[in-house]
Amino acid sequence: MSVRIGSPVIMSYTAQLTPELTEFLLNLPAPPITCRCVTVHGDECGAVLPADRILVSKHLRDEHALGGGNSKQRVTCSWRDCSRHVLRESLIRHVLSIHLGLLTWVCPTCLKVFARKGTAHKCHPGGGMLPHL
């Protein structure tokens, strides 16, 4: 079974990761993603997508009209069981980061995993973050 390093399972054991294990986990193929956006009919989308943030972003824009429009408008996340209110311009980033773990950064110094690069810099300023792609 492969596990993305951004998954909650790995994040809870971050302190035990060695550089070798981190490299191994970073090179595991990411499992496909199932879109859990709720449609206008109340069903989950269910589209199976590759774990690629660019392709997932395109799907969210094209199929669910996320992003665009009035970028400063506050909207509710349409992911199943999420009722978080975010700016429209931040909605795709929210889904990629919070729901899918596709925007994660690993600190090479302490091996902690962060959802946002800006947050990771607070860990070890100037430490050079490694993007998890």
ZIRA-V152401 format. One line per field, one symbol per residue. psi: psi as a letter, one per 40 degrees, with the letter a starting at -180 (. if undefined). A space follows every 10 residues. Layout:
BEGIN
psi->???
END
This chain:
BEGIN
psi->hihideiddd defddehidd ddddddeihh iihhhehhie eeiidehhii ghdddddddd dddefiiaah dehhihhehh fhfhhiidee ddddddddde fegihhhede eihidhdddd dddgheegih hh.
END
